[in-house]
Amino acid sequence: MMQGKNIAIGITGGIAAYKACDLVSRLKQMGANVKVAMTQAATEFVTPLTLQSLSGNPVVTGMFDRPAQWEIEHIAMAKWADLFVVAPTTANLIGKLAAGIADDFLSTTLLATRAPIYLAPAMNTQMYTHPVVQANMQKLRELGVQFIEPVTGRLACGDVGPGKMADVDVILTTLENAFERVQDYLGRRVLITAGPTREAIDPVRYLSNHSSGKMGYALARAAVRRGAAVTLISGPVALEPPAGLEKLIRVESADEMYRAVIDHYQEQDFVIMAAAVADYKPKTLSGQKIKKTAEPFVIEFVKNIDILAELGKSKMQQKLIGFAAETQNLEEYARAKLLQKNLDLIVANDLTQEGAGFGVDTNIVKLIDRYGKIEDVPLMSKSDLGDFLLDKIKQL
């Protein structure tokens, strides 16, 4: 899998830098071409000569190092790389990359590359869990950067907690999987819905739900990266759309989402309905703002079109994937939804579980297929879950 691949390794200043030597050595043994860029801080922990000997290539440590041949070095490495991994990755580099700061060779090259970027954080537990670091990581995830999550263990400072860099075996497996996934959806058309819908009551008020759209956008981002022609139909969310979409269609109401889905349904290979569509809408829409009175305010609701059920009735070659968010009887309700709506797979999550559901950056789900097989998927970031689900959907 690694034979002949061009892999750029970035190393930042942390005690886990010594593990990068093993990573470089094993990548070379697997047949990869490896080039290394180090921050000045990283050279305090391991020498460039060591990495040069292991990689078989000159190691760049400074923006103005004299290149072995005439080329703009950071652009050359950025274009050369099939994949870029930084191990270890400090909070400093995460912050710089999230802010678009390019003040050394490594950060400049990371901004210049269009290769997939994988970061393996390693830092003190308190630093790793700090809201600023977590916010920076989430921003990068939304831009398509992948994280090889640290593990819980004893750190160099003596603390025990999350922040220890993932084992080299885990990093290598992640990189192998990345190459296996590269363009595996090429030539496939994927429609994804995301976010909530809004059902207007009057010109001021509407009925909606807590969906943030993060899961649907993570799926869209992963599908684009893997070569799919992606149509994203999005309810109102505060997220940047992934780059590279074939179509982005913004909608407000369930009726608008239904029409957009139907217009594009027949041409798709996979349809992933991750949106949280309102089940009901007001029977009548007031043309003027409804004024507050002392009397009870009663709204009569009617059912919206069940988009997923309608798709299930007209399904031909498409694989249809639905989502179920429940607060009780998760498997029972999800299985019933899968059968009633003629789905190929349903992704079910219990909103009462910590780390699952709306508005958070992680999820815990159960996958149920049309043959009744159930798979429990542990807590992971929605970004990682997007790729995990695409792996499963591809098997359909």
Secondary structure by P-SEA (a helix, b strand, c coil): ccccbbbbbbbcccccccaaaaaaaaaaaaccbbbbbbcaaaaacccaaaaaaaacbbbbcccccccccccaaaaaaaaaccbbbbccccaaaaaaaaacccccaaaaaaaacccbbbbbccccccccccaaaaaaaaaaaaacccccbbbbcccccccccccccccaaaaaaaaaaaaaaccccccbbbbbbbbbbbbbccccbbbbccccaaaaaaaaaaaaaaccbbbbbcccccccccccccbbbbbccaaaaaaaaaaccccccbbbcccccccccccccccccccccccbbbbbbbbccaaaaaaaaaccccbbbbbbbbccaaaaaaaaaaaaacccbbbbbcccccccccccccccbbbbcccbbbbbbccccaaaaaaaaaaaaaac
